[in-house]
Amino acid sequence: MIKYPVPLKKGDTIGIMAPSSEVTGVMAKKLDNAKKQLKKLGYRFIETDSVRKQYKLTSAPASVRAREFTY
């Protein structure tokens, strides 16, 4: 039997992290727009420090990304 997660509701927090490369340029604008629209619907956000940073073609060292993923 498939178990489905409980749907998000107003006031819930959405975590944003970058498991690979950073978010820049047009994609950063799209992320900001998505956050704005979802904020209007009543959601909150936590954006990790490395989402908009670059480190050797990734957003951060693997250990940092792993820590942010399990935050």
PQR file with spaces between the fields and no chain letter, atoms N, CA, C, O and H, PARSE charges and radii, in Angstrom:
ATOM       1  N    MET     1       0.850   -1.182    0.000 -0.4000 1.5000
ATOM       2  CA   MET     1       0.000    0.000    0.000 -0.0000 2.0000
ATOM       3  C    MET     1       0.894    1.243    0.000  0.5500 1.7000
ATOM       4  O    MET     1       1.870    1.314    0.746 -0.5500 1.4000
ATOM       5  N    ILE     2       0.554    2.210   -0.835 -0.4000 1.5000
ATOM       6  CA   ILE     2       1.315    3.450   -0.915 -0.0000 2.0000
ATOM       7  C    ILE     2       0.888    4.379    0.206  0.5500 1.7000
ATOM       8  O    ILE     2      -0.304    4.585    0.437 -0.5500 1.4000
ATOM       9  H    ILE     2      -0.240    2.152   -1.441  0.4000 1.0000
ATOM      10  N    LYS     3       1.881    4.944    0.906 -0.4000 1.5000
ATOM      11  CA   LYS     3       1.588    5.934    1.948 -0.0000 2.0000
ATOM      12  C    LYS     3       1.912    7.308    1.391  0.5500 1.7000
ATOM      13  O    LYS     3       3.043    7.569    0.980 -0.5500 1.4000
ATOM      14  H    LYS     3       2.848    4.776    0.718  0.4000 1.0000
ATOM      15  N    TYR     4       0.930    8.174    1.380 -0.4000 1.5000
ATOM      16  CA   TYR     4       1.117    9.528    0.881 -0.0000 2.0000
ATOM      17  C    TYR     4       1.369   10.485    2.037  0.5500 1.7000
ATOM      18  O    TYR     4       0.780   10.321    3.106 -0.5500 1.4000
ATOM      19  H    TYR     4       0.012    7.962    1.713  0.4000 1.0000
ATOM      20  N    PRO     5       2.230   11.481    1.850 -0.5600 1.5000
ATOM      21  CA   PRO     5       2.468   12.454    2.925  0.2800 2.0000
ATOM      22  C    PRO     5       1.232   13.336    3.130  0.5500 1.7000
ATOM      23  O    PRO     5       0.388   13.472    2.244 -0.5500 1.4000
ATOM      24  N    VAL     6       1.152   13.918    4.300 -0.4000 1.5000
ATOM      25  CA   VAL     6       0.068   14.851    4.598 -0.0000 2.0000
ATOM      26  C    VAL     6       0.266   16.094    3.722  0.5500 1.7000
ATOM      27  O    VAL     6       1.375   16.624    3.669 -0.5500 1.4000
ATOM      28  H    VAL     6       1.837   13.808    5.020  0.4000 1.0000
ATOM      29  N    PRO     7      -0.771   16.570    3.041 -0.5600 1.5000
ATOM      30  CA   PRO     7      -0.623   17.766    2.198  0.2800 2.0000
ATOM      31  C    PRO     7      -0.204   18.991    3.010  0.5500 1.7000
ATOM      32  O    PRO     7      -0.544   19.119    4.186 -0.5500 1.4000
ATOM      33  N    LEU     8       0.535   19.881    2.363 -0.4000 1.5000
ATOM      34  CA   LEU     8       0.923   21.124    3.025 -0.0000 2.0000
ATOM      35  C    LEU     8      -0.304   21.974    3.288  0.5500 1.7000
ATOM      36  O    LEU     8      -1.290   21.919    2.552 -0.5500 1.4000
ATOM      37  H    LEU     8       0.811   19.776    1.407  0.4000 1.0000
ATOM      38  N    LYS     9      -0.227   22.766    4.355 -0.4000 1.5000
ATOM      39  CA   LYS     9      -1.326   23.675    4.666 -0.0000 2.0000
ATOM      40  C    LYS     9      -0.748   25.051    4.967  0.5500 1.7000
ATOM      41  O    LYS     9       0.454   25.186    5.197 -0.5500 1.4000
ATOM      42  H    LYS     9       0.573   22.812    4.953  0.4000 1.0000
ATOM      43  N    LYS    10      -1.594   26.068    4.967 -0.4000 1.5000
ATOM      44  CA   LYS    10      -1.145   27.430    5.246 -0.0000 2.0000
ATOM      45  C    LYS    10      -0.350   27.463    6.540  0.5500 1.7000
ATOM      46  O    LYS    10      -0.721   26.837    7.533 -0.5500 1.4000
ATOM      47  H    LYS    10      -2.571   25.959    4.781  0.4000 1.0000
ATOM      48  N    GLY    11       0.754   28.208    6.512 -0.4000 1.5000
ATOM      49  CA   GLY    11       1.601   28.317    7.691 -0.0000 2.0000
ATOM      50  C    GLY    11       2.733   27.305    7.726  0.5500 1.7000
ATOM      51  O    GLY    11       3.668   27.463    8.512 -0.5500 1.4000
ATOM      52  H    GLY    11       1.056   28.717    5.706  0.4000 1.0000
ATOM      53  N    ASP    12       2.675   26.262    6.892 -0.4000 1.5000
ATOM      54  CA   ASP    12       3.763   25.279    6.840 -0.0000 2.0000
ATOM      55  C    ASP    12       5.015   25.915    6.241  0.5500 1.7000
ATOM      56  O    ASP    12       4.938   26.903    5.511 -0.5500 1.4000
ATOM      57  H    ASP    12       1.915   26.134    6.254  0.4000 1.0000
ATOM      58  N    THR    13       6.158   25.336    6.561 -0.4000 1.5000
ATOM      59  CA   THR    13       7.435   25.850    6.085 -0.0000 2.0000
ATOM      60  C    THR    13       7.988   24.943    4.985  0.5500 1.7000
ATOM      61  O    THR    13       7.986   23.719    5.111 -0.5500 1.4000
ATOM      62  H    THR    13       6.220   24.534    7.154  0.4000 1.0000
ATOM      63  N    ILE    14       8.459   25.567    3.910 -0.4000 1.5000
ATOM      64  CA   ILE    14       9.071   24.859    2.792 -0.0000 2.0000
ATOM      65  C    ILE    14      10.570   25.136    2.824  0.5500 1.7000
ATOM      66  O    ILE    14      10.989   26.294    2.846 -0.5500 1.4000
ATOM      67  H    ILE    14       8.461   26.562    3.809  0.4000 1.0000
ATOM      68  N    GLY    15      11.371   24.088    2.827 -0.4000 1.5000
ATOM      69  CA   GLY    15      12.819   24.241    2.829 -0.0000 2.0000
ATOM      70  C    GLY    15      13.360   24.263    1.408  0.5500 1.7000
ATOM      71  O    GLY    15      12.972   23.442    0.576 -0.5500 1.4000
ATOM      72  H    GLY    15      11.031   23.148    2.809  0.4000 1.0000
ATOM      73  N    ILE    16      14.258   25.203    1.132 -0.4000 1.5000
ATOM      74  CA   ILE    16      14.868   25.314   -0.189 -0.0000 2.0000
ATOM      75  C    ILE    16      16.371   25.158   -0.029  0.5500 1.7000
ATOM      76  O    ILE    16      17.012   25.908    0.707 -0.5500 1.4000
ATOM      77  H    ILE    16      14.574   25.870    1.808  0.4000 1.0000
ATOM      78  N    MET    17      16.933   24.158   -0.738 -0.4000 1.5000
ATOM      79  CA   MET    17      18.372   23.936   -0.697 -0.0000 2.0000
ATOM      80  C    MET    17      18.853   23.580   -2.093  0.5500 1.7000
ATOM      81  O    MET    17      18.051   23.239   -2.962 -0.5500 1.4000
ATOM      82  H    MET    17      16.412   23.549   -1.337  0.4000 1.0000
ATOM      83  N    ALA    18      20.159   23.659   -2.311 -0.4000 1.5000
ATOM      84  CA   ALA    18      20.732   23.389   -3.621 -0.0000 2.0000
ATOM      85  C    ALA    18      21.610   22.138   -3.535  0.5500 1.7000
ATOM      86  O    ALA    18      22.761   22.229   -3.109 -0.5500 1.4000
ATOM      87  H    ALA    18      20.810   23.936   -1.605  0.4000 1.0000
ATOM      88  N    PRO    19      21.085   20.968   -3.934 -0.5600 1.5000
ATOM      89  CA   PRO    19      21.871   19.747   -3.834  0.2800 2.0000
ATOM      90  C    PRO    19      22.964   19.645   -4.888  0.5500 1.7000
ATOM      91  O    PRO    19      23.828   18.773   -4.796 -0.5500 1.4000
ATOM      92  N    SER    20      22.939   20.521   -5.887 -0.4000 1.5000
ATOM      93  CA   SER    20      23.944   20.483   -6.941 -0.0000 2.0000
ATOM      94  C    SER    20      24.536   21.878   -7.121  0.5500 1.7000
ATOM      95  O    SER    20      25.295   22.341   -6.269 -0.5500 1.4000
ATOM      96  H    SER    20      22.237   21.229   -5.962  0.4000 1.0000
ATOM      97  N    SER    21      24.204   22.541   -8.202 -0.4000 1.5000
ATOM      98  CA   SER    21      24.771   23.868   -8.442 -0.0000 2.0000
ATOM      99  C    SER    21      23.897   24.959   -7.836  0.5500 1.7000
ATOM     100  O    SER    21      22.761   24.727   -7.422 -0.5500 1.4000
ATOM     101  H    SER    21      23.588   22.165   -8.894  0.4000 1.0000
ATOM     102  N    GLU    22      24.471   26.153   -7.801 -0.4000 1.5000
ATOM     103  CA   GLU    22      23.771   27.286   -7.199 -0.0000 2.0000
ATOM     104  C    GLU    22      22.655   27.785   -8.114  0.5500 1.7000
ATOM     105  O    GLU    22      22.586   27.410   -9.285 -0.5500 1.4000
ATOM     106  H    GLU    22      25.394   26.341   -8.137  0.4000 1.0000
ATOM     107  N    VAL    23      21.782   28.634   -7.570 -0.4000 1.5000
ATOM     108  CA   VAL    23      20.696   29.251   -8.327 -0.0000 2.0000
ATOM     109  C    VAL    23      21.101   30.698   -8.604  0.5500 1.7000
ATOM     110  O    VAL    23      21.250   31.497   -7.679 -0.5500 1.4000
ATOM     111  H    VAL    23      21.838   28.939   -6.620  0.4000 1.0000
ATOM     112  N    THR    24      21.280   31.032   -9.900 -0.4000 1.5000
ATOM     113  CA   THR    24      21.680   32.388  -10.274 -0.0000 2.0000
ATOM     114  C    THR    24      20.891   32.844  -11.491  0.5500 1.7000
ATOM     115  O    THR    24      20.145   32.069  -12.089 -0.5500 1.4000
ATOM     116  H    THR    24      21.159   30.384  -10.651  0.4000 1.0000
ATOM     117  N    GLY    25      21.064   34.108  -11.847 -0.4000 1.5000
ATOM     118  CA   GLY    25      20.488   34.662  -13.065 -0.0000 2.0000
ATOM     119  C    GLY    25      18.987   34.503  -13.171  0.5500 1.7000
ATOM     120  O    GLY    25      18.249   34.809  -12.234 -0.5500 1.4000
ATOM     121  H    GLY    25      21.669   34.737  -11.361  0.4000 1.0000
ATOM     122  N    VAL    26      18.545   34.024  -14.315 -0.4000 1.5000
ATOM     123  CA   VAL    26      17.109   33.864  -14.582 -0.0000 2.0000
ATOM     124  C    VAL    26      16.474   32.897  -13.590  0.5500 1.7000
ATOM     125  O    VAL    26      15.346   33.117  -13.147 -0.5500 1.4000
ATOM     126  H    VAL    26      19.145   33.776  -15.075  0.4000 1.0000
ATOM     127  N    MET    27      17.174   31.844  -13.241 -0.4000 1.5000
ATOM     128  CA   MET    27      16.614   30.867  -12.307 -0.0000 2.0000
ATOM     129  C    MET    27      16.426   31.468  -10.916  0.5500 1.7000
ATOM     130  O    MET    27      15.477   31.111  -10.219 -0.5500 1.4000
ATOM     131  H    MET    27      18.089   31.665  -13.601  0.4000 1.0000
ATOM     132  N    ALA    28      17.304   32.363  -10.505 -0.4000 1.5000
ATOM     133  CA   ALA    28      17.139   33.037   -9.212 -0.0000 2.0000
ATOM     134  C    ALA    28      15.890   33.907   -9.236  0.5500 1.7000
ATOM     135  O    ALA    28      15.160   33.975   -8.247 -0.5500 1.4000
ATOM     136  H    ALA    28      18.075   32.653  -11.071  0.4000 1.0000
ATOM     137  N    LYS    29      15.642   34.573  -10.361 -0.4000 1.5000
ATOM     138  CA   LYS    29      14.430   35.388  -10.486 -0.0000 2.0000
ATOM     139  C    LYS    29      13.183   34.509  -10.445  0.5500 1.7000
ATOM     140  O    LYS    29      12.176   34.884   -9.844 -0.5500 1.4000
ATOM     141  H    LYS    29      16.235   34.517  -11.164  0.4000 1.0000
ATOM     142  N    LYS    30      13.249   33.345  -11.082 -0.4000 1.5000
ATOM     143  CA   LYS    30      12.123   32.409  -11.047 -0.0000 2.0000
ATOM     144  C    LYS    30      11.884   31.890   -9.631  0.5500 1.7000
ATOM     145  O    LYS    30      10.739   31.760   -9.198 -0.5500 1.4000
ATOM     146  H    LYS    30      14.068   33.040  -11.570  0.4000 1.0000
ATOM     147  N    LEU    31      12.964   31.596   -8.915 -0.4000 1.5000
ATOM     148  CA   LEU    31      12.836   31.144   -7.530 -0.0000 2.0000
ATOM     149  C    LEU    31      12.194   32.236   -6.677  0.5500 1.7000
ATOM     150  O    LEU    31      11.294   31.960   -5.884 -0.5500 1.4000
ATOM     151  H    LEU    31      13.894   31.702   -9.268  0.4000 1.0000
ATOM     152  N    ASP    32      12.656   33.473   -6.841 -0.4000 1.5000
ATOM     153  CA   ASP    32      12.080   34.578   -6.077 -0.0000 2.0000
ATOM     154  C    ASP    32      10.589   34.747   -6.380  0.5500 1.7000
ATOM     155  O    ASP    32       9.790   34.995   -5.477 -0.5500 1.4000
ATOM     156  H    ASP    32      13.388   33.697   -7.486  0.4000 1.0000
ATOM     157  N    ASN    33      10.224   34.611   -7.655 -0.4000 1.5000
ATOM     158  CA   ASN    33       8.821   34.737   -8.037 -0.0000 2.0000
ATOM     159  C    ASN    33       7.980   33.602   -7.438  0.5500 1.7000
ATOM     160  O    ASN    33       6.877   33.837   -6.946 -0.5500 1.4000
ATOM     161  H    ASN    33      10.873   34.409   -8.388  0.4000 1.0000
ATOM     162  N    ALA    34       8.500   32.390   -7.484 -0.4000 1.5000
ATOM     163  CA   ALA    34       7.789   31.251   -6.900 -0.0000 2.0000
ATOM     164  C    ALA    34       7.592   31.442   -5.407  0.5500 1.7000
ATOM     165  O    ALA    34       6.513   31.173   -4.879 -0.5500 1.4000
ATOM     166  H    ALA    34       9.396   32.199   -7.884  0.4000 1.0000
ATOM     167  N    LYS    35       8.644   31.911   -4.718 -0.4000 1.5000
ATOM     168  CA   LYS    35       8.531   32.157   -3.283 -0.0000 2.0000
ATOM     169  C    LYS    35       7.472   33.224   -2.997  0.5500 1.7000
ATOM     170  O    LYS    35       6.695   33.098   -2.051 -0.5500 1.4000
ATOM     171  H    LYS    35       9.521   32.129   -5.147  0.4000 1.0000
ATOM     172  N    LYS    36       7.449   34.272   -3.821 -0.4000 1.5000
ATOM     173  CA   LYS    36       6.472   35.352   -3.640 -0.0000 2.0000
ATOM     174  C    LYS    36       5.045   34.815   -3.788  0.5500 1.7000
ATOM     175  O    LYS    36       4.167   35.133   -2.986 -0.5500 1.4000
ATOM     176  H    LYS    36       8.081   34.374   -4.590  0.4000 1.0000
ATOM     177  N    GLN    37       4.828   34.006   -4.814 -0.4000 1.5000
ATOM     178  CA   GLN    37       3.491   33.460   -5.059 -0.0000 2.0000
ATOM     179  C    GLN    37       3.064   32.508   -3.931  0.5500 1.7000
ATOM     180  O    GLN    37       1.924   32.556   -3.468 -0.5500 1.4000
ATOM     181  H    GLN    37       5.541   33.748   -5.466  0.4000 1.0000
ATOM     182  N    LEU    38       3.979   31.655   -3.503 -0.4000 1.5000
ATOM     183  CA   LEU    38       3.641   30.716   -2.433 -0.0000 2.0000
ATOM     184  C    LEU    38       3.467   31.427   -1.088  0.5500 1.7000
ATOM     185  O    LEU    38       2.684   30.985   -0.247 -0.5500 1.4000
ATOM     186  H    LEU    38       4.905   31.616   -3.879  0.4000 1.0000
ATOM     187  N    LYS    39       4.196   32.526   -0.885 -0.4000 1.5000
ATOM     188  CA   LYS    39       4.032   33.318    0.336 -0.0000 2.0000
ATOM     189  C    LYS    39       2.621   33.896    0.402  0.5500 1.7000
ATOM     190  O    LYS    39       2.010   33.957    1.469 -0.5500 1.4000
ATOM     191  H    LYS    39       4.833   32.885   -1.568  0.4000 1.0000
ATOM     192  N    LYS    40       2.114   34.321   -0.759 -0.4000 1.5000
ATOM     193  CA   LYS    40       0.742   34.834   -0.822 -0.0000 2.0000
ATOM     194  C    LYS    40      -0.272   33.757   -0.436  0.5500 1.7000
ATOM     195  O    LYS    40      -1.353   34.064    0.068 -0.5500 1.4000
ATOM     196  H    LYS    40       2.610   34.272   -1.625  0.4000 1.0000
ATOM     197  N    LEU    41       0.083   32.503   -0.675 -0.4000 1.5000
ATOM     198  CA   LEU    41      -0.800   31.391   -0.320 -0.0000 2.0000
ATOM     199  C    LEU    41      -0.664   30.985    1.148  0.5500 1.7000
ATOM     200  O    LEU    41      -1.394   30.118    1.629 -0.5500 1.4000
ATOM     201  H    LEU    41       0.961   32.254   -1.084  0.4000 1.0000
ATOM     202  N    GLY    42       0.281   31.623    1.862 -0.4000 1.5000
ATOM     203  CA   GLY    42       0.391   31.379    3.295 -0.0000 2.0000
ATOM     204  C    GLY    42       1.517   30.470    3.742  0.5500 1.7000
ATOM     205  O    GLY    42       1.535   30.035    4.893 -0.5500 1.4000
ATOM     206  H    GLY    42       0.874   32.327    1.472  0.4000 1.0000
ATOM     207  N    TYR    43       2.465   30.172    2.852 -0.4000 1.5000
ATOM     208  CA   TYR    43       3.591   29.311    3.228 -0.0000 2.0000
ATOM     209  C    TYR    43       4.786   30.142    3.671  0.5500 1.7000
ATOM     210  O    TYR    43       4.940   31.297    3.275 -0.5500 1.4000
ATOM     211  H    TYR    43       2.450   30.525    1.916  0.4000 1.0000
ATOM     212  N    ARG    44       5.637   29.528    4.509 -0.4000 1.5000
ATOM     213  CA   ARG    44       6.882   30.159    4.947 -0.0000 2.0000
ATOM     214  C    ARG    44       8.044   29.406    4.308  0.5500 1.7000
ATOM     215  O    ARG    44       7.868   28.311    3.775 -0.5500 1.4000
ATOM     216  H    ARG    44       5.512   28.590    4.831  0.4000 1.0000
ATOM     217  N    PHE    45       9.244   30.008    4.368 -0.4000 1.5000
ATOM     218  CA   PHE    45      10.405   29.406    3.722 -0.0000 2.0000
ATOM     219  C    PHE    45      11.642   29.454    4.602  0.5500 1.7000
ATOM     220  O    PHE    45      11.830   30.362    5.410 -0.5500 1.4000
ATOM     221  H    PHE    45       9.387   30.898    4.801  0.4000 1.0000
ATOM     222  N    ILE    46      12.471   28.445    4.414 -0.4000 1.5000
ATOM     223  CA   ILE    46      13.837   28.444    4.932 -0.0000 2.0000
ATOM     224  C    ILE    46      14.707   28.194    3.706  0.5500 1.7000
ATOM     225  O    ILE    46      14.583   27.156    3.055 -0.5500 1.4000
ATOM     226  H    ILE    46      12.318   27.707    3.757  0.4000 1.0000
ATOM     227  N    GLU    47      15.579   29.133    3.391 -0.4000 1.5000
ATOM     228  CA   GLU    47      16.499   28.978    2.261 -0.0000 2.0000
ATOM     229  C    GLU    47      17.902   28.818    2.830  0.5500 1.7000
ATOM     230  O    GLU    47      18.378   29.681    3.568 -0.5500 1.4000
ATOM     231  H    GLU    47      15.680   29.976    3.919  0.4000 1.0000
ATOM     232  N    THR    48      18.561   27.723    2.491 -0.4000 1.5000
ATOM     233  CA   THR    48      19.892   27.487    3.040 -0.0000 2.0000
ATOM     234  C    THR    48      20.894   28.495    2.479  0.5500 1.7000
ATOM     235  O    THR    48      20.661   29.104    1.435 -0.5500 1.4000
ATOM     236  H    THR    48      18.174   27.022    1.892  0.4000 1.0000
ATOM     237  N    ASP    49      21.989   28.657    3.175 -0.4000 1.5000
ATOM     238  CA   ASP    49      23.000   29.651    2.810 -0.0000 2.0000
ATOM     239  C    ASP    49      23.619   29.417    1.437  0.5500 1.7000
ATOM     240  O    ASP    49      24.018   30.375    0.775 -0.5500 1.4000
ATOM     241  H    ASP    49      22.178   28.162    4.023  0.4000 1.0000
ATOM     242  N    SER    50      23.704   28.181    1.002 -0.4000 1.5000
ATOM     243  CA   SER    50      24.426   27.900   -0.234 -0.0000 2.0000
ATOM     244  C    SER    50      23.560   27.937   -1.499  0.5500 1.7000
ATOM     245  O    SER    50      24.082   27.717   -2.592 -0.5500 1.4000
ATOM     246  H    SER    50      23.379   27.403    1.540  0.4000 1.0000
ATOM     247  N    VAL    51      22.287   28.201   -1.389 -0.4000 1.5000
ATOM     248  CA   VAL    51      21.402   28.194   -2.558 -0.0000 2.0000
ATOM     249  C    VAL    51      21.898   29.139   -3.644  0.5500 1.7000
ATOM     250  O    VAL    51      21.846   28.804   -4.827 -0.5500 1.4000
ATOM     251  H    VAL    51      21.863   28.380   -0.501  0.4000 1.0000
ATOM     252  N    ARG    52      22.372   30.300   -3.261 -0.4000 1.5000
ATOM     253  CA   ARG    52      22.771   31.315   -4.244 -0.0000 2.0000
ATOM     254  C    ARG    52      24.290   31.530   -4.299  0.5500 1.7000
ATOM     255  O    ARG    52      24.762   32.560   -4.782 -0.5500 1.4000
ATOM     256  H    ARG    52      22.414   30.572   -2.299  0.4000 1.0000
ATOM     257  N    LYS    53      25.038   30.557   -3.803 -0.4000 1.5000
ATOM     258  CA   LYS    53      26.494   30.664   -3.807 -0.0000 2.0000
ATOM     259  C    LYS    53      27.091   29.599   -4.717  0.5500 1.7000
ATOM     260  O    LYS    53      26.449   28.594   -5.022 -0.5500 1.4000
ATOM     261  H    LYS    53      24.655   29.720   -3.411  0.4000 1.0000
ATOM     262  N    GLN    54      28.327   29.831   -5.145 -0.4000 1.5000
ATOM     263  CA   GLN    54      29.017   28.855   -5.979 -0.0000 2.0000
ATOM     264  C    GLN    54      30.323   28.439   -5.315  0.5500 1.7000
ATOM     265  O    GLN    54      31.043   29.260   -4.746 -0.5500 1.4000
ATOM     266  H    GLN    54      28.850   30.647   -4.898  0.4000 1.0000
ATOM     267  N    TYR    55      30.610   27.139   -5.401 -0.4000 1.5000
ATOM     268  CA   TYR    55      31.846   26.575   -4.873 -0.0000 2.0000
ATOM     269  C    TYR    55      32.280   25.473   -5.839  0.5500 1.7000
ATOM     270  O    TYR    55      31.698   24.388   -5.842 -0.5500 1.4000
ATOM     271  H    TYR    55      30.026   26.472   -5.862  0.4000 1.0000
ATOM     272  N    LYS    56      33.285   25.741   -6.648 -0.4000 1.5000
ATOM     273  CA   LYS    56      33.828   24.738   -7.581 -0.0000 2.0000
ATOM     274  C    LYS    56      32.725   24.011   -8.361  0.5500 1.7000
ATOM     275  O    LYS    56      32.629   22.785   -8.307 -0.5500 1.4000
ATOM     276  H    LYS    56      33.758   26.622   -6.645  0.4000 1.0000
ATOM     277  N    LEU    57      31.916   24.750   -9.065 -0.4000 1.5000
ATOM     278  CA   LEU    57      30.835   24.243   -9.917 -0.0000 2.0000
ATOM     279  C    LEU    57      29.662   23.627   -9.151  0.5500 1.7000
ATOM     280  O    LEU    57      28.766   23.048   -9.766 -0.5500 1.4000
ATOM     281  H    LEU    57      31.994   25.746   -9.109  0.4000 1.0000
ATOM     282  N    THR    58      29.654   23.739   -7.857 -0.4000 1.5000
ATOM     283  CA   THR    58      28.508   23.301   -7.059 -0.0000 2.0000
ATOM     284  C    THR    58      28.111   24.454   -6.149  0.5500 1.7000
ATOM     285  O    THR    58      28.736   25.514   -6.167 -0.5500 1.4000
ATOM     286  H    THR    58      30.382   24.209   -7.358  0.4000 1.0000
ATOM     287  N    SER    59      27.079   24.243   -5.362 -0.4000 1.5000
ATOM     288  CA   SER    59      26.633   25.300   -4.456 -0.0000 2.0000
ATOM     289  C    SER    59      27.482   25.377   -3.191  0.5500 1.7000
ATOM     290  O    SER    59      27.569   26.434   -2.565 -0.5500 1.4000
ATOM     291  H    SER    59      26.571   23.382   -5.347  0.4000 1.0000
ATOM     292  N    ALA    60      28.104   24.270   -2.815 -0.4000 1.5000
ATOM     293  CA   ALA    60      28.914   24.205   -1.589 -0.0000 2.0000
ATOM     294  C    ALA    60      29.641   22.862   -1.569  0.5500 1.7000
ATOM     295  O    ALA    60      29.330   21.975   -2.364 -0.5500 1.4000
ATOM     296  H    ALA    60      28.033   23.411   -3.323  0.4000 1.0000
ATOM     297  N    PRO    61      30.610   22.710   -0.661 -0.5600 1.5000
ATOM     298  CA   PRO    61      31.250   21.395   -0.524  0.2800 2.0000
ATOM     299  C    PRO    61      30.206   20.319   -0.169  0.5500 1.7000
ATOM     300  O    PRO    61      29.163   20.625    0.408 -0.5500 1.4000
ATOM     301  N    ALA    62      30.495   19.081   -0.515 -0.4000 1.5000
ATOM     302  CA   ALA    62      29.551   17.981   -0.287 -0.0000 2.0000
ATOM     303  C    ALA    62      29.102   17.882    1.166  0.5500 1.7000
ATOM     304  O    ALA    62      27.934   17.601    1.434 -0.5500 1.4000
ATOM     305  H    ALA    62      31.343   18.832   -0.984  0.4000 1.0000
ATOM     306  N    SER    63      30.006   18.106    2.095 -0.4000 1.5000
ATOM     307  CA   SER    63      29.638   17.996    3.514 -0.0000 2.0000
ATOM     308  C    SER    63      28.618   19.065    3.909  0.5500 1.7000
ATOM     309  O    SER    63      27.724   18.803    4.713 -0.5500 1.4000
ATOM     310  H    SER    63      30.955   18.334    1.877  0.4000 1.0000
ATOM     311  N    VAL    64      28.749   20.259    3.349 -0.4000 1.5000
ATOM     312  CA   VAL    64      27.801   21.349    3.642 -0.0000 2.0000
ATOM     313  C    VAL    64      26.449   21.034    3.026  0.5500 1.7000
ATOM     314  O    VAL    64      25.415   21.189    3.677 -0.5500 1.4000
ATOM     315  H    VAL    64      29.476   20.472    2.696  0.4000 1.0000
ATOM     316  N    ARG    65      26.452   20.593    1.772 -0.4000 1.5000
ATOM     317  CA   ARG    65      25.191   20.256    1.108 -0.0000 2.0000
ATOM     318  C    ARG    65      24.474   19.124    1.835  0.5500 1.7000
ATOM     319  O    ARG    65      23.249   19.153    1.959 -0.5500 1.4000
ATOM     320  H    ARG    65      27.292   20.467    1.244  0.4000 1.0000
ATOM     321  N    ALA    66      25.212   18.134    2.314 -0.4000 1.5000
ATOM     322  CA   ALA    66      24.606   17.025    3.060 -0.0000 2.0000
ATOM     323  C    ALA    66      23.992   17.526    4.359  0.5500 1.7000
ATOM     324  O    ALA    66      22.892   17.115    4.727 -0.5500 1.4000
ATOM     325  H    ALA    66      26.207   18.111    2.213  0.4000 1.0000
ATOM     326  N    ARG    67      24.698   18.411    5.054 -0.4000 1.5000
ATOM     327  CA   ARG    67      24.173   18.971    6.304 -0.0000 2.0000
ATOM     328  C    ARG    67      22.906   19.787    6.034  0.5500 1.7000
ATOM     329  O    ARG    67      21.928   19.689    6.775 -0.5500 1.4000
ATOM     330  H    ARG    67      25.592   18.744    4.755  0.4000 1.0000
ATOM     331  N    GLU    68      22.932   20.593    4.968 -0.4000 1.5000
ATOM     332  CA   GLU    68      21.753   21.405    4.635 -0.0000 2.0000
ATOM     333  C    GLU    68      20.567   20.526    4.236  0.5500 1.7000
ATOM     334  O    GLU    68      19.421   20.859    4.538 -0.5500 1.4000
ATOM     335  H    GLU    68      23.726   20.673    4.366  0.4000 1.0000
ATOM     336  N    PHE    69      20.835   19.416    3.566 -0.4000 1.5000
ATOM     337  CA   PHE    69      19.774   18.515    3.132 -0.0000 2.0000
ATOM     338  C    PHE    69      19.054   17.900    4.326  0.5500 1.7000
ATOM     339  O    PHE    69      17.848   17.657    4.269 -0.5500 1.4000
ATOM     340  H    PHE    69      21.766   19.146    3.321  0.4000 1.0000
ATOM     341  N    THR    70      19.780   17.652    5.393 -0.4000 1.5000
ATOM     342  CA   THR    70      19.174   17.010    6.579 -0.0000 2.0000
ATOM     343  C    THR    70      18.799   18.016    7.653  0.5500 1.7000
ATOM     344  O    THR    70      18.459   17.620    8.768 -0.5500 1.4000
ATOM     345  H    THR    70      20.759   17.849    5.439  0.4000 1.0000
ATOM     346  N    TYR    71      18.850   19.305    7.348 -0.4000 1.5000
ATOM     347  CA   TYR    71      18.569   20.381    8.305 -0.0000 2.0000
ATOM     348  C    TYR    71      17.179   20.315    8.852  0.5500 1.7000
ATOM     349  O    TYR    71      16.796   21.154    9.668 -0.5500 1.4000
ATOM     350  H    TYR    71      19.127   19.627    6.442  0.4000 1.0000
